[in-house]
Amino acid sequence: MPKLKTKSSAKKRFSLTGTGKVRMNQAGKQHGMIKRTNKQLRDQRGTSILSAPDAKIVKKFLPYG
């Protein structure tokens, strides 16, 4: 069998946890912080786990984890 290629865009944006869930960066944190509330900025710190239907799609882009 030939090797599968990893989607370059996905490997830059997502990573897998030890249990196989897909970790992503929070959206809406690149620019324009002055418009956002302090609560929104606090809630967007760090990373979050992708929902199961979306994770299923992303895992196809990352065949080797």
N, C-alpha and C positions, 0 to 999 in steps of 0.2 A: 504494500500500500504506500502511496506517496504521502509525504508529510502535509499537514494542513497548515495554511497560513493564518496567522493572527491578524485581525483588523488593527491597523496602526492607531486609528482614532480611538478604539476601545481600550487598547492597552495604556493609552495616556490618561484615560478618564476613569477607569474602573480597576479594582483589584479584588481578589477573592480572599475571604476570611478562612481561618483554619477549618471551619465546619462547612465551607462551600458556599456561603452566602456572598452576594455581590455588594461591595462597599463603594460608595460614590461620594464625591464632594457635594456640599450644599450649593444649590443654585442661588443666584442673585447676590453674589458677594464680590463681583469683579470691580464694579465702579458704582458711583452714585449713592454712597453711604449716607450722604447728608439728607436725602429724601426719606430714608428708612427709619423706622422707630427703633429705639434702643432695645426694646423687647425682641423685635425681629432680628436685629443683629446678634443678640445673645443666643437666640434659638438656632441661628444658622452657623454657629461655631462648629468646627470639627467636621466629622463625616456622618453619613447615615447609611442605612441598609436599604437596598433597592427592593421594591415590592416583588412578590413572587412571579407574576406574569411578565414583568419587565426583565427580571433576572433570567428567566428562561431564554429570552431573546439574546441578552448580552452574553450568556454562557456559550452560545453558538459562535460568537465572535472571538472568544478566548478558549480555544480548544484544549490548550495545555495548562490552563490555570493561570 
